[in-house]
Structure formats: structure tokens, C-alpha cells
Amino acid sequence: MEIAENAALVVIDVQKGFEEEFWGKRNNPAAEGNIAALIDLWQETGRPVAFVRHDSVEGSRSPLRVGYEGNAFKDFVEERRGKGGGPELLVRKTVNSAFYGQPSLDGWLTGLDVVQIVIVGIQTNMCNETTARMGGNLGYEVVFPLDAMHTFDLEGPFGWSRSADELSQATAVSLHGGRFATVVTTEEVVKGASVGVR
């Protein structure tokens, strides 16, 4: 697939708090490397990057709460902020969707005439999926590289539980099959982005 010359990379909640045991077992250990590679590519080609941070309002029980070390971006993300040649935005949010943060992600993207967004980060089936669904509803062409994100095992109702891989697959099927997003690999994004490089 072709990645637009002004496609925006939306890097969601790559924060230190997600490294804590609080969350349980995660999947896709390659996520961080793929996220870093895409940030580097976007910055090298002058494409816009939005860094999204979850500022939890759940108090002392959340590793993502403001003022706690877990709220900070992981080092590999923080050291890349501000290093690109293109537009950059920091969005702070307290809910799942990056479109309900401050400043307005939608307003920023609209101002740059962006119609295609690439979503990476944490967690696949939570904030990434919610942002992808809302992006699709708002009319964006959403690209979802599944190997540039991860999630955690989860328990649900009726004694049901699903592994992180199962949840990621369910998200991929729902988004792709439901036409909210195009689910791809990091390699496909890299190849597609090289087409439109200035």
C-alpha cells in the first residue's frame, strides 16, 4: 500500500508505566523496535508525528498517573521527540481515544490536510483500536501496523479470558473486516512510505 507524503504517524501511549507487572503478560516483544523504526522513518522524511500520552485520572492505582514515573514516555520515544523535520504534536488524553485529547488531534491533522494516519503504540485492543475506529468514523484512511504495537492478556465476563495474541487478532479482524482500518505489517508501511518520499 502507498503511504501518503503527508501521512501522520500517531504514536499512542508508549509509556514507562506499561512495563510494570500490574498489566500482566504482554505479546509482541518486537513492538518497540518497529515503533522506533517508524518514528525514525517519519522524521527522516519530514512527515508529521503526533505523540500521545495517557494522563490517567484513576489516582494511585494507575501506573500512568500524572506525576508518577510511569507517566513518562519510554526512553526510546522521549529521545526522538523534537528530532524530525516535519510537524510534531504532543497530545494529552484521559480516555481511550487520541481524538479526545488536548490539543485536538483532529484539528491538527485537518490543518495539515492529512487524510491518512498510521497508528502505533500501546495497547492494541484498547487505545489503539478505539483511536482507529474513531479515525475511520471521522473519515481518515487508517493504517494499522499490527506488529508495531502490543497488548496484555485480559480477563472478561462469564469466566472468559483471552491471551494478548488472541486479543490482537480479534482487533485486527474487527478493524480490517469492518473497514475501520487497513491492518498491515511494519515492513509494508516502510515499503509504502518510500514511494512518496520527497
C-alpha positions in Angstrom: 0.0 0.0 0.0 1.1 3.5 -0.7 1.7 5.8 2.3 0.9 9.5 1.6 3.7 12.1 1.6 1.9 13.8 4.5 0.6 10.8 6.3 0.7 11.3 10.0 2.2 8.8 12.5 0.2 8.6 15.7 2.3 7.2 18.5 -0.1 6.2 21.3 0.8 5.8 25.0 4.3 4.3 24.7 4.9 5.0 28.4 7.1 3.5 31.1 4.1 2.5 33.2 3.3 -0.3 30.8 6.5 -2.0 31.8 5.1 -2.8 35.3 3.7 -6.2 36.4 0.4 -4.5 37.0 -0.7 -5.3 33.4 0.2 -9.0 33.3 1.6 -10.9 30.3 2.2 -9.0 27.1 2.7 -10.0 23.5 4.9 -8.9 20.6 8.4 -8.2 22.0 9.3 -6.7 18.6 6.8 -3.8 19.1 9.3 -1.2 20.4 11.8 -1.8 17.7 9.1 -1.4 15.0 7.7 1.7 16.6 11.2 3.2 16.8 11.8 2.4 13.1 8.6 4.1 12.0 9.3 7.2 14.1 12.7 7.4 12.5 11.3 7.0 9.0 8.7 9.6 9.6 11.2 12.1 11.0 13.7 11.4 8.2 11.0 12.1 5.5 9.5 15.2 7.2 6.1 13.6 7.8 4.0 14.7 10.8 4.2 12.8 14.0 1.8 13.0 16.9 2.9 11.7 20.3 0.0 10.8 22.5 0.3 10.4 26.3 -2.3 8.9 28.6 -2.6 11.0 31.8 -4.6 8.7 34.0 -7.1 10.2 36.4 -7.6 6.9 38.3 -5.3 8.1 41.1 -2.7 6.0 42.8 -3.8 2.7 41.3 -2.7 3.6 37.8 0.9 3.3 36.7 0.1 6.0 34.1 -0.9 8.7 36.6 0.4 12.2 36.3 3.4 12.9 38.5 4.5 9.2 38.6 7.5 8.0 36.6 5.3 5.6 34.7 3.5 8.5 33.0 6.7 9.4 31.1 7.3 8.1 27.6 9.7 5.2 27.3 13.2 6.4 26.7 13.4 5.4 23.0 10.4 7.6 22.3 11.4 10.6 24.5 14.8 10.8 22.9 13.2 11.0 19.5 10.8 13.8 20.2 11.6 17.0 18.5 14.2 15.5 16.2 12.1 15.4 13.0 12.0 17.8 10.1 8.2 17.7 10.0 5.3 18.9 12.2 5.1 17.4 15.6 2.3 17.4 18.3 2.1 16.3 21.9 -1.5 15.2 22.8 -2.5 14.5 26.4 -5.6 12.4 27.0 -7.5 10.8 29.9 -9.7 8.4 27.9 -9.0 5.8 25.2 -9.4 7.8 22.0 -6.5 10.0 21.0 -9.2 12.2 19.3 -10.5 13.1 22.7 -7.2 14.7 23.9 -5.7 18.1 24.1 -4.8 19.8 21.9 -7.2 18.5 19.3 -5.6 15.8 17.1 -8.4 16.1 14.5 -7.9 19.9 14.4 -4.1 19.5 13.9 -4.5 16.8 11.2 -7.1 18.9 9.4 -4.9 21.9 9.5 -2.1 19.9 7.8 -4.6 18.5 5.2 -3.8 14.9 6.4 -6.2 12.2 5.3 -4.1 9.2 6.1 -2.9 8.2 9.6 -0.7 5.3 10.8 -1.4 4.2 14.4 1.3 2.5 16.5 1.7 2.1 20.3 0.0 0.6 23.3 -2.4 -1.1 23.8 -3.6 -2.8 20.5 -7.1 -3.6 21.6 -7.6 -0.5 23.8 -6.5 3.0 22.9 -5.1 1.9 19.5 -8.3 0.2 18.5 -10.5 3.0 19.9 -8.5 5.7 18.0 -8.6 3.6 14.8 -12.4 3.2 15.0 -12.9 6.9 15.7 -10.4 7.9 12.9 -12.4 5.7 10.5 -15.6 7.4 11.6 -14.1 10.8 11.1 -13.1 9.9 7.5 -9.4 9.2 7.8 -7.7 6.4 6.0 -6.4 4.5 8.9 -3.3 2.2 8.6 -2.8 -0.2 11.5 0.6 -2.0 11.5 -0.2 -4.8 14.0 3.5 -5.6 14.7 4.2 -2.0 15.9 2.0 -2.4 19.0 1.3 -4.8 21.8 -1.3 -5.6 24.5 -1.8 -7.8 27.5 -3.7 -10.9 28.5 -7.2 -10.0 29.8 -10.0 -11.4 31.8 -13.6 -10.7 30.9 -17.1 -11.7 31.8 -18.5 -15.3 32.3 -15.1 -16.6 33.3 -13.7 -15.8 29.8 -10.1 -14.8 29.3 -8.1 -14.2 26.2 -4.4 -14.0 25.6 -2.7 -10.9 24.2 -2.2 -12.6 20.9 -5.9 -13.6 20.7 -7.0 -10.1 21.5 -4.6 -8.6 18.9 -6.0 -11.0 16.3 -9.6 -10.1 17.3 -8.8 -6.4 16.9 -7.2 -6.9 13.6 -10.2 -8.9 12.2 -12.7 -6.4 13.6 -10.9 -3.3 12.2 -9.9 -4.8 8.9 -13.0 -6.8 8.3 -15.2 -3.9 9.5 -13.3 -1.5 7.2 -12.3 0.9 10.0 -8.7 0.4 9.1 -6.2 -1.5 6.9 -4.2 -3.9 9.0 -0.7 -4.3 7.7 2.9 -5.0 8.9 5.6 -2.5 9.7 7.5 -3.8 6.6 4.5 -3.0 4.4 4.4 0.6 5.8 8.1 1.1 5.3 7.8 0.0 1.6 4.7 2.1 1.1 6.3 5.2 2.6 9.3 5.0 0.3 7.1 5.6 -2.7 6.2 9.1 -1.6 9.5 10.3 -0.2 10.5 13.8 -1.3 
